[in-house]
């Protein structure tokens, strides 16, 4: 049997990690409504990381292509700019767009 304090610790840890993930996503300019579940946040972060790995495999520079707060003033290639989530966009739809953007990046010729 679990102790009530152990349950509370698990909830606190989940909230802390969810907050850290939300902060990371928001720092990239990804809009969050606050109603996303911990699982939603994890799925978005995983999709963003897959997109970033694809950009890196094609020679993109994340420091240039992902500006602070999601404001990329001059990406070295528009294909490498992280798609931002629209305010009214569901998590599922955003994940679909991120996946499509990742696929497009992988089709893009590598930078010399």
Secondary structure, 3 states (H helix, E strand, C coil): CCCHHHHHHHHHHHHHHHHHHHHHHHHCCCCCCCCCCHHHHHHHHHHHHHHHHHHHHCCCCHHHHCCHHHCCCCCCCHHHCCCCCCCCCCHHHHHHHHHHHHHHHHHCCCCC
